[in-house]
Amino acid sequence: MHDEGEHSVPLNRYTKEMAFTPHMPTAARRHLEAAEILFGNTTRMDVSGYLYGIAAECAVKALMLA
C-alpha cells in the first residue's frame, strides 16, 4: 500500500510508519551486483538491463540525499 502523501515507500497500514528504511547507496550496490551476475547469463540479459537502471536511479538518489 502506498500513501499518496509525502512518502514514496510502503507504509505500515496500522501505524502509518515506513515499512522499511531505504538506504540508497546499499540498494545501488545490491542492484549493480545482481545486474553484473545476470549480465553473464545470456538468457537473462533483459533483467540485467533493468537492474542496471535501478542501480543508477538509486545511486543518483543517494547523491541527491547526501
C-alpha positions as CSV (number, residue, x, y, z in Angstrom):
1,M,0.0,0.0,0.0
2,H,1.3,3.4,-0.9
3,D,0.3,6.6,0.9
4,E,-0.3,9.2,-1.7
5,G,1.1,11.9,0.6
6,E,4.7,12.8,1.2
7,H,6.1,9.2,1.5
8,S,7.2,7.2,-1.6
9,V,7.7,3.9,0.2
10,P,5.2,1.4,1.5
11,L,3.7,2.4,4.9
12,N,2.7,0.1,7.7
13,R,-1.1,0.2,7.4
14,Y,-1.6,0.2,11.2
15,T,1.0,2.7,12.4
16,K,1.4,4.8,9.2
17,E,5.2,4.5,9.6
18,M,7.5,3.5,6.8
19,A,7.7,-0.3,6.5
20,F,11.5,-0.1,5.9
21,T,14.2,2.5,6.0
22,P,15.7,2.9,2.5
23,H,19.4,3.2,2.2
24,M,20.2,4.2,-1.4
25,P,23.9,3.5,-1.5
26,T,23.4,-0.1,-0.4
27,A,20.5,-0.5,-2.7
28,A,22.6,0.8,-5.7
29,R,25.4,-1.7,-4.9
30,R,23.0,-4.6,-4.4
31,H,21.2,-4.0,-7.7
32,L,24.6,-3.4,-9.5
33,E,26.0,-6.7,-8.2
34,A,22.8,-8.6,-9.3
35,A,22.9,-7.0,-12.7
36,E,26.5,-8.0,-13.3
37,I,25.8,-11.6,-12.3
38,L,22.8,-11.7,-14.7
39,F,24.7,-10.0,-17.5
40,G,26.9,-13.0,-17.9
41,N,23.8,-15.2,-18.3
42,T,22.7,-14.8,-22.0
43,T,19.1,-15.8,-21.2
44,R,18.6,-13.1,-18.6
45,M,20.3,-10.0,-20.2
46,D,17.0,-8.2,-20.3
47,V,16.7,-8.4,-16.5
48,S,20.3,-7.3,-16.1
49,G,19.5,-4.1,-18.1
50,Y,16.5,-3.4,-15.8
51,L,18.7,-3.8,-12.7
52,Y,21.4,-1.6,-14.1
53,G,18.8,1.1,-14.5
54,I,17.5,0.7,-10.9
55,A,21.1,0.8,-9.6
56,A,21.7,4.0,-11.5
57,E,18.5,5.5,-10.1
58,C,19.5,4.6,-6.5
59,A,23.0,6.0,-7.0
60,V,21.6,9.3,-8.2
61,K,19.1,9.5,-5.4
62,A,21.9,8.7,-2.9
63,L,23.8,11.7,-4.3
64,M,20.8,13.9,-4.1
65,L,20.2,13.0,-0.5
66,A,23.8,13.4,0.6
